[in-house]
Amino acid sequence: MARKKTKNPETTRTPIFARGPFIGSVAKQAMPENEMLPRSAYELIHDELMLDGHSRFNLATFVSTWMEPEAKQLIMETLDKNMIDKDEYPQTAEIERRCVDMLANLWHAPCFKEHATGCSTIGSSEGCMLGGMAMKWKWRVRAKAKGLSTTKPNMVMGSNVQVCWEKFCLYWDVEPRYVPCEKNRFILDPEAAAQLCDENTIGVVAIMGSTFDGRYEPVEKLSRCLDRLQKTKGWNIPIHVDGASGGLVAPFLQPHLKWDFKLSRVKSINVSGHKYGFVYPGVGWVVWREEEDLPKDLIFNVDYLGGQMATFALSFSRPGAQICAQYYNFLRLGQEGYRKILQSLRNTALYLSKEISKMGPFKLVSDGSDIPVFAWTLTKKMNFSLYDLSDKLREHGWLVPAYRMPANREDLIVQRIVIRNGFSFDMAELLLNDIRSALKYFASQPGLKQKQTGSHFKH
Ligand SMILES: Cc1ncc(COP(=O)(O)O)c(C=O)c1O
C-alpha cells in the first residue's frame, strides 16, 4: 500500500516524529510517490528493525554476530568493491588468493606450485554446490572412460546433512542416498555409507560439525571403508568434507584428528568464513586438494592485470568486504588467536551443557566438545515441551531453537545452543538463570497445554 499523502511537509526543522512519514502510514508494496528526508527514512527503517530478535541473543545461528571495530572499519571501507572485478581491484583478488592458500595449508593440502586451488563463496552452501559439481564432473569422466552410462549419478550422505545438499542433488540431478539415523546415532555411519555406494556414486559427504548436534562425522573411518570398497569393487569414490563449522574449529581444537587433506581420499573441503571464521554473514570458502581435482572445463578465465585469472563460482557480483574481513581475522588472530577464542568457546559450551544436564529434566545429545555446539532432549514426558521452553526463553530475548531430529528419529525433539565469539561466560550464567526460572514456572503450571510444534526453524 502506498504511503498516504499528507499535508505536513518534511523539513529538517520539523521534530522527527512530527514529520509526514511518521504521522501517516508508510509504503509497503508500491514505491512511494514522493521523496523523504534521509534521516526520516533511516529512522523509519531503524525503528522497524528493532522488532527483530537481537542477533547476539540468537543462540540458533552459527553465523558471526560480533566483530572488532577495526574489522568493521575495513568492511565500511571496502563495501563498494565488487570482488569479481579482479582487474579493477587486484589487491582484493590477491587477498582472496592468500586466504585460500592459508586454508589449504591449514588443511594440509599437498604442496602447491603458486597458489592452492579454491575460491571464496557467499557461504558454505555455494561451497558445497561447487564441491558437488566438481565430483559430478570427475565421475562423468571416470564413467565415460570405462564405457559406463552417465545418466544416473548418486551421492551418499547422512540424513543429518544440511539442506544445501538436498538442494545440490535436486538442482544438479543427482540421486541422494541417505544413511538414516539409528537409535542414538545422529551422524553418518561409515560402514552403512559404503554399502550405499556403487559405480555411479560421485562421492560421499562427511560433515565436520553436524548442524543438528555439532558432532563430527568419522572421516578417517569413512576413508578406510571406501579404500576397502576400492580394493574389492574397483570404485574410487572421493570424499567431500562439509566443514561449514568444523573446518575452522578442528585445526585448532582437535589438531590430531585426521579429517582433512591428510587423508588422500578427501578431495575438497568447504567452510563458512561467517561461522567459526568469525566474519559477518556473506563469506565461505571451498578448497580442492590438488589442481587436478577441479575439472578444467568448469573454470572460467577473467582478465586480471592484463593477464587471466581462473574463477569458478555460481554467482558473479559479490561484496569484496567480507573477503577483506576474513583476511583481517587471519592476520589479527593468527593461529594462536583462533585457538584461544575457540578454547574459551568450548569451555563455555562444556560448562553450559553440564549445568543444563544437572537441572533434572534434560539429557544431553552432545556436549559441545567437538564444535562448541550442543543439544539436549527431555529425559521423560514432562508437563512442558522443548517448544514451550523455547517460547519461555524468548520472553527474555534468548532465541534457542527446538526441532525434530532427521529421518528415522523424527520422534526425538531436541534443543540446541551454538556458542559463538561474543557469547561470554557471564551471558551463559544469565541464560542458565532464565532456564531455571522457566522450569520453576512450568512446575507451577500443572495444567499447561503442551506445544507440539515449534517455530519454523530450518537447518
Ligand atoms: C554442515 C553445514 N553445511 C552447510 C551449511 C550452510 O552454510 P551457509 O549458511 O554458510 O551457506 C550449514 C549451515 O549451518 C551447515 O551447518
PDBQT file of the ligand as one rigid body, heavy atoms in Angstrom, charges set to zero:
ROOT
HETATM    1  C1  LIG A 501      27.028 -28.578   7.973  1.00  0.00    +0.000 C 
HETATM    2  C2  LIG A 501      26.550 -27.360   7.235  1.00  0.00    +0.000 A 
HETATM    3  N1  LIG A 501      26.701 -27.284   5.903  1.00  0.00    +0.000 NA
HETATM    4  C3  LIG A 501      26.300 -26.213   5.197  1.00  0.00    +0.000 A 
HETATM    5  C4  LIG A 501      25.694 -25.148   5.816  1.00  0.00    +0.000 A 
HETATM    6  C5  LIG A 501      25.257 -23.947   5.003  1.00  0.00    +0.000 C 
HETATM    7  O1  LIG A 501      26.126 -22.912   5.318  1.00  0.00    +0.000 OA
HETATM    8  P1  LIG A 501      25.902 -21.391   4.846  1.00  0.00    +0.000 P 
HETATM    9  O2  LIG A 501      24.834 -20.874   5.722  1.00  0.00    +0.000 OA
HETATM   10  O3  LIG A 501      27.241 -20.776   5.103  1.00  0.00    +0.000 OA
HETATM   11  O4  LIG A 501      25.539 -21.413   3.399  1.00  0.00    +0.000 OA
HETATM   12  C6  LIG A 501      25.498 -25.183   7.203  1.00  0.00    +0.000 A 
HETATM   13  C7  LIG A 501      24.808 -24.071   7.901  1.00  0.00    +0.000 C 
HETATM   14  O5  LIG A 501      24.507 -24.110   9.064  1.00  0.00    +0.000 OA
HETATM   15  C8  LIG A 501      25.946 -26.301   7.945  1.00  0.00    +0.000 A 
HETATM   16  O6  LIG A 501      25.791 -26.380   9.265  1.00  0.00    +0.000 OA
ENDROOT
TORSDOF 0
